[in-house]
Amino acid sequence: MGGQKSKRGRKPKKPVAEAMDLQMTIAGTTSSISMDDVFSVNNVETAEEETEPVVRKGRGRPRKIPKPDEKTDVGNAASPVRRSSRAAENNGDCVPNVSVVVDIPRHSTVAEPPPKRENVAKVVPSMDAVVKVFCVHTEPNFSLPWQRKRQYSSSSSGFIIGGRRVLTNAHSVEHYTQVKLKKRGSDTKYLATVLAIGTECDIAMLTVNDDDFWEGVSPVEFGSLPALQDAVTVVGYPIGGDTISVTSGVVSRMEILSYVHGSTELLGLQIDAAINSGNSGGPAFNDKGNCVGIAFQSLKHEDVENIGYVIPTPVILHFIQDYEKNGEYTGFPTLGVEWQKMENPDLRIAMGMGSNQKGVRIRRIEPTAPEFKFLKPSDIILSFDGIDIANDGTVPFRHGERIGFSYLVSQKYTGENAVVKVLRNSKILEFNIKLATHKRLIQAHIKGMPPSYYIIAGFVFTTVSVPYLRSEYGKDYEYDAPVKLLEKHLHAMAQSEDEQLVVVSQVLVADINIGYEDIVNTQVLAFNGKPVKNLKGLSSMVDNCNDEFLKFELEYQQIVVLQTKTAKAATLDILTTHCIPSAMSDDLKT
């Protein structure tokens, strides 16, 4: 077999999980769009219902989508290229006199009953608690941070739990303007209030003030963590109709997964049940009708079929209990260290480990983490809260299973203490450490806040975050963004709580900045010889500068020099020309 070709000498891309698609609605038409594509409203794709579906990509030519009745491979039909739409399958079509709609694989005959139909029938009472979520989003515009993008609508799934609350995915209501819920079989949409959004775990909690919404509905009950090969049934409102769709399968894997939306790693379930656009936030039931997870992302690649991911009950209950304890979502704590496996016997001997000792070596410690005061590089972490850590960084999980020890950390709550036992210079030490959330130099999300910006003489300064990189370079930003920014994204650590990576986003062309027009997304290192720590510090230094020149030192040994008086005088005219209301964002004014 021939090897896979790579572009420009880079390694071939590995299949990665993507946040579940949402069913989008704009100006009366519907389409599916992945969460990676949501960041640019210009890429929202529409498909006419009455005529042949057509997808338009930017200003390019329309591309035809196979009709639902055409002979397409079900498993591979959902493998789009960047910003492509998925063909709708008939998951939501109504069937007369049948209370449950079950997806039947195309290779099955009518005479063959769907697999595990008896398990599906048992969850019928619980399905009344599954609701359809309608959300209007207004996302920030990172290219023009003083304004927002055009609003768009989406639909996804959710389900009712105790305490008059509803759970769905965080990416289903991200940057929400309005959220509405509709119960199964109802023709009324109820206004919802967002109580909490857990970006790291991709869960959001909603409620409805109208008492009519809660009449006649029993909340979903949670079940225990399922075992491998246990049957699961995913219920939701995928693209294709307004009725509930049910798909069934089994748990095929359980491990620490990468949560795409939150850029975190938490416990997750892999299932082989079909999960399609709009399933986001829908519950996964076991054969007893108890909820064992929330559908939230799928694996899209030409070499894989029917791989979906579910947020398991330990993560869900952690989110709920965190909200109940603190009145808000505080996040999942981390240990704040980077570690190395100790599988090599020579390495263990050199580090002074005994033959009966196992653990992992600390490579680096986050300067902003509480562990920085106690732990040191080259310490060997032997155990966490009394549970021994193996040389490969795993701990016992269940019979015949092991899991990364970060699972133990994620089970704790922010502010709780944990006992960490380490080996240092052949001595065993124990530290009682207060756990905290992770502070990254390049934040994984902006928690619904508008982006910060500062403008002087047409230079637009802003801070770098993962949503910013995704907006500028697309969902493949890890391949297309500048190497300097990627290196800091992957390896740099914040030295203080308020440290930010400040860049020149773009230059609004004017007479005063001739020759600087091509500076784009370049980091600002210093101003007039003083290091730039964050955007607020830079704006303060520029506004209070009385020197003759403004001198910005940029990455790649570039400098920008402007006369102070001329630059400040030209700023107002540039703001007027581009209809910019203010030279800085509101968070920099306080």
N, C-alpha and C positions, 0 to 999 in steps of 0.2 A: 504494500500500500504506500502511496506517495505521502510525503509529509504535508502538513497544512502550511500554506504560504502566509507570510506576515508582511505588513506594510512597513517600508522604510527600515527594515532590519529589526523591527520590534517583535516581541514575542506575540504569538497569536492570542487573541482575546479568549478568555475562559467564559463559559456560560455563567451568567449572573442572574440572581433573582431580581425581579422588578416588582414595585408596588402594584397592587391590583388596579386594573383599569376601572374607570368610572364611566357610566353612561352619561354623555354630555347632551345638553339641550340648549340651543341658541336659535332664537328667532323662529321657533316652531319646528325645527328639524332636530333629529337626534343623530348622535354618532358616538363612537367609543374613542377614548383618548387615554393614554397611559399617564400616570402621575409625573413621569419625566417630561412629558410633552406639555403638561398643564402650565409650565412656567412661561410659555409664550403664547398669547392668545392668537397670534397670527398663524399658529400651526394647528389650531383647532379644526378638525376635519368634520364635514357634514355629509350625510348620506340621505338622499330623498327616499321616502318610503314607497311612493306610488310608482316611481320609475326605476330604471336600473341604477343601483347604488354607484355613486361616483365619489372618489376622494380627491380633493385638491390639495396639493402640497405647495404652500407659498404661492408663487406666481407661475409655477410649472404647469404642465399639461395634466388633465385629470387621468386618474388610473382606475380602471374598472375593478370591481370586487366581485368574486364569484357569487352567483345567487345561491340562496340556501338549498335549493333543490339540485344544484349541480353536483357532479361527482368529485368531491374534494375529500382529502384525507382529514378526518376530524382532528387527529392529534397534531398534525403539522399545519393546519389552517391558521393557528394562532401564533405563528412565528413571523412577526413583522420585522421589516427593516426599520431604521430610525424614522420616527414620526409617520408610521403607517397605521391604518385602521384595520381592525379585525372584522371578518365577515360574521354577521349575526347568525347564530344557530337557533333553532326553534326550542330554546330552553323554557320559554315562558308562555308557549301557546296553550290556550285553554282546551281542555278535553271534557266534553259533556259527561255529566254524572260521575265524574271521578274527582275525589277531593284532593288527591296528590298527583302532581305531574312528575313523572320520572323520566329522565333522559335515557333513551335506549340506544346503545351503540349501533352504528350503521350496519355492522356486520351481523347483527342479531336478526333473527326472523321474527315475524309476528307471533308465531306459535310459541317461541321461547319466552318464558317469563323473565323479567329483569332480575339480575342477581340480587340476593339478599332483600327481596321485596318485603319479607316478613319483618325485617328490621326497620325498613322505611315506614311501614304502617304503624309501628309502635310510637313514632314521634309525632303523629298527627295532632294530638292535643297541644303540644308545645309550639307548633307552627303558628298558632294564632298570636303568639307573642312576637313574631318576626314582623318588622315594619319596614317600610320603604322610606329612605331619607332623601329629601330634596334640599340641595344647598346652592346658594348663589355666592360665588367667590369673587373677590376683588383683590388681585394679587399685586404686590409691589412691583414697580418697574425699576430694575437695577441699572439699566442703561440710562434712564432718566429718573433718578431717585426722588425728585421733587414731585412726582406724580405717580398715579397707579395705572395699571392696565385696564382695558375694557372688561367689564364684568361678564361672567359666563355662569352657566348653570350645570349642575351634575346631579346624578341620582346614584344611590348606593343602598346598602342594606344595614339593618340594625336589629336589636332585640331588647325586649323589656326585661328588667331585673327588679329585684325588690327595692322598696323605698321610692317608688314612683320615678325610676330612672331608666334611661335607655343607653345602651352601649353601642358604639360603632367604631370605625377606624378614624384615627387622627387625620390621615390624609383625605378622608371623605369630607371633612369640615374645615380644612386648613384655609386660613385667610377668609373666613366666612363673613358674609354680610347679612344673610338671612338663612335660617334653617327651618324646614318644615318636615313633619312626619305624617305618614298615612298608614293606617292599620290595614291588615288583610281584609279584603272584602268591603272596605269603606270607600266612600267617594269624597271624604272630607280630609283636607290637609290642615294639620294643627301646627301653630307656631311653636318652635322649641327654643329653649334657652341652653346655651353651652355652659356646663358647670366646670369642666376641666378637660384639658387636652394634654395627653401624655405623648409627646413626640417621640421619645426614645422607644417606647413600647408600642407605638402606633395605635393607641386606644383613646377614644374620647367619650365623655359622659355627658348626656343631655337630660333634660327634663321638660315636661309640658305643664303649664299652669292650668289649662282647661280640664276640669274634672271629667268631662264627657270622654276624653281620650282614654281614661283608665278604667272605664266601665266594661265589665264583661271579659277582662283579660287577666290571665294568671301569669305571674312572672316566671321566667325561666329559672330552673334550678341547676346548679353547677354539679358536675360529676368529678370523680377523681381522675388523675392522669392516666390515660389509656396505655395499654401495652402494645407491643408490636403485633400487627395483624388484627387488631381489634377493628370492628366495623365502625365507620363514621359516616354520617349523612350531613352534607352541607346544604343549607337552606338559605335562599336569598332571592333577590330580584335582578338577575343578570339581564343583559341586553336581549331584546327579543319580545318583550311583553310586560304587562303590568301585573301578571299573576305570579305566584310563588313558583320557583323552580327548585327541584330536589335532585341532587346527584349523590351517589353513594360510592364508597370505596373502603380502603383499609389504611391504617397507620403503617407506613413503610419505613420510617426512620424517625429517630428522636435524638437531637443533638443541639449544641449551641449554634444558632443561626445568625447570619448577618441580617439585621432589620434595615432594609434599604432606606425607608423613609427617615428613620432616626439616626442612621449611620452608627448603630450600636450592635452589640452581640448579646443575645439573650436566648433562653431556652425556646425551642420551636419544634413543631411537629411537621413532618413531611407526609403528605397523603397522595393517593393516586386518584382521588375523586376529581371530576372535572370542575374547575373553577374558572369562571368567565368574567367578562367586563360587567361591573355592577354588583358582583358578589361581595365586594369589600364591606366588612362589618357584619356579614351574615354569620350566624352561629353554626357550629359543627356539633351534631348530637351523636351520642352513643346509642346502642340498641335499647337502652332503658329510657330514652327520651331526655337525658340530662345533657347539658351543654358541656363540652370538653374543650372548646376553643373557638376562636374567631378567625375566619378566613381573611387574609390580608395581603398576600403576594403570591406570585407564581414564577416559575422558571421558564423563560422564553428563549429557546435556542433550537436550531434546526436539528440537533442531534438528540433532543429529549422530547418526551410526550407525557402529558397528563401528570405533571409534577406541580403540586400546589402546596402552600405552606399555611399553617394554622398557629395562631397565638394560643398556647396551652393555658389551662386554668391556673397554675401557679403564678404566671405573669399577670393574668387578669385579676386574680384576687389580691396580688401585691398592689396593683394600681388602685383598686377599690378601697383597700384598707389604708393605703397612703392618703387618699383623699379624705376618708372618714377621720383619721387621726389628726391631720393637720389643717383640714378645711380647704386644702388646695393640693395640687399635684406637686411634689417636691423632687421626683425623679429617682432613678436607680443609682445607688452609690457605686463607686469603683475603688480599686485598691491604689490606683495612681502610680503604678510601676510598670516597666517593661522587663520581661524576664526571658531567660534562656533555658532550654532543656538541658538536663544533666545526664543524658543517656550514655555518653562516652565514659568508659571506666577510667581512663587516664585523667580526664577532666575532674572526675569526682575525687581521685586521689590527690591531685594538685590543689584542690580546694579544701582538703583536710576532712573529707567526709569518711565516716566509718563504713564498713561493709553492710551494716544494717540500716544506714541512714539514706533517706531519699528526699528529694526536693528539687526546686528550680532556683537558678541563680538570678539575682536582680541585676539588670543591665543599667537601667536609668530610672530615676525617680522624678516625678513631676514636682517642680519647685513650688507650685501652688497647692500641692496635696498635703494633708496632715501627716502622711507617712514620711515626708521629707525631714521632719524633726527627729524621727526615730530610726528609720532604716538607712542603710548605706549601700552603694554599689558593691557588688560581689558578695553581699549577704545571701545565704541560702535559705529560702523559705521552706521550712519543714512541714508546717501544718497551719491551718486556718480554722480558728474556733474549735480546736481539738481534733480536727479531721486531717489525717496525714495526706500529704501531696506526693504523688509519684514523680519519678524522674522525667516523665513526659508531660507533666502539668495536669494530670487527670486525678480524679477522686472517685471512689466507689459511688455508683448511682443506684442501680437496682440489680437484681440477679442477672449476672452475665453482662452487665453494662457498666461502662465508665463514662465520665463526662468531665469537661474542663472545669478547673477549680473556680473559674470566674462565676460559675453557677452558684457557688456558696456565697460569694460576695453579693450577687444580685438578689439573693433571698433576704438580705438585710435591708434596713430602711436608713434613709439619710439622717445622720446624727447619732445613729446607734454605734456602740462600741463592739470591737472584735478583737480577739486575742490572736496575735500573730507570733509564732515561734520561729526563730531564725538561728542559723549557725554562722557565727562570726569568729574568725581566728580560732577555730576548733572549740569554741565555747557556745553553749546553747543559751540564747536570750529570749525572753518573752516580753512583748509589748502590748499594752491595751490601747488600741488606736481607735479614735473616733472617725467614722467613715463619712465621706463627703462625695458630692457629685464631681464629675470630671470637668476641668476648665481647660479648654483647648485654645491654642493661638488662633486657629481658623475654626470658627464655630460651625457645628454641623447643621444648625438651624437658628432662625432669628426669632422664634416664638411669637410669630404674628406681628412683630414690631416693624414699622417702616425702616428702610435702610438709612443710615446716617450719611450726610454729605457736607462738603464745604467747598465753596467756589471763590477763587481769587484770580482775576485777570484771565478768565476763561478756563483755567485749570480746575477740573472737577476731581476733588479728592474724596475717597470713600474707603470703607473697610472691606476686607475679603472674608467671605464666608462660603460654605459649600453651596447654598442656594445662589450666591453671586456667581460662582464658577459655573454652575449648571446653566444659569441664565446666559452667561457670556459664551460658553463653549459647548452647550448641549449636554445630553446625558452621558456622552463619552468624554467628559471633561478631563478624566484621569489620563486620557491619551492625547488630548488636543490642547490643554492649557499650557502656558509657558512652564518650562522645566523648573525655573526658580520658584514659582508659586507652588508647583506640585511638591517640590522637595520640602518646603515649609509646611505644606498641608499634611504630608505623610510623616515627617520626622521632627519638625520644630516643636519646642515646648514653650509655653508662656512662662516668663520669669516672674510675673506679678499678675494679680487678679484683673487689673485694668489694662493689660497690654493688648494691643491690636496690631494687625498688619495693615498699614495704610498704603494705598496705591493712588497713582494718577489714573483715574478711570478713562478719561478722554480729555481732549482739549477743544473747547468751543472756539472756533477760529475767529480771530480778531487781529487788527493791525499790531497790537502790542505783543502777541505771541507768535509772530512770524518765525518760522524755522523750528517750532516745537510741535507742529501739528501731528506728527507721527507717533508721539508718545502715547502709548495705550497700555493700561494694566501693568504699570511699572512701579515697584515698591519705592516709597520715600524713606530714606534712611536717616537724613538729618536736615535741619533747617538752620542756616547761619551758624553751622558748627555744632549745634545741639542735637542730640539724638531725638528722633520722633518716637514717642512711646505709644501714643494713641491719637485718634483724630481730634479729640477735644483739646489735647495739648498742642497739636499743630495749629489749630484755628486760633487758640489763645496767643501763641507766639507770633503769628502773622499779624493779628489785629493790633497787638501791642508793640509791633516793631517800629522803631524810629531810625533804624539804620538807613543808609542811602540805597542799599540794594536788598532785595529778597533773593536769597540763594538757597535752592533746594538741591540736596544731594540724593540722586536716585540710584537704583540698582544698575549694574553693568557700567559703573563708573561714569554715569551721565550727570550733568549738572544743568540746572535751569536758573538763570539770573535775570531779574527784572528790577527796574527802578521802582522803589517803594511808592512814591507819590503817584507816579503814572499808573502803576498797576491797580492801586486802590481806586483811583479816579475812573479807570476804564471798566471796573467791575460792574458798576451800576448800569452803564450802557449795554453791556453784554447781557445782563439779567433781563433788561427790557426787551432786547432783540429776541431773546429766546423764550419770553413769557415765563420767566422763572420768578416765583413770588418772593423768594428769600435767598440770601447767599449761603445759608446754612440750615440744616434740619433743626427741628424743635428741640431735640435732645441735647444739642450743643449750646442752646441759648440759656439753659438753666445753670 
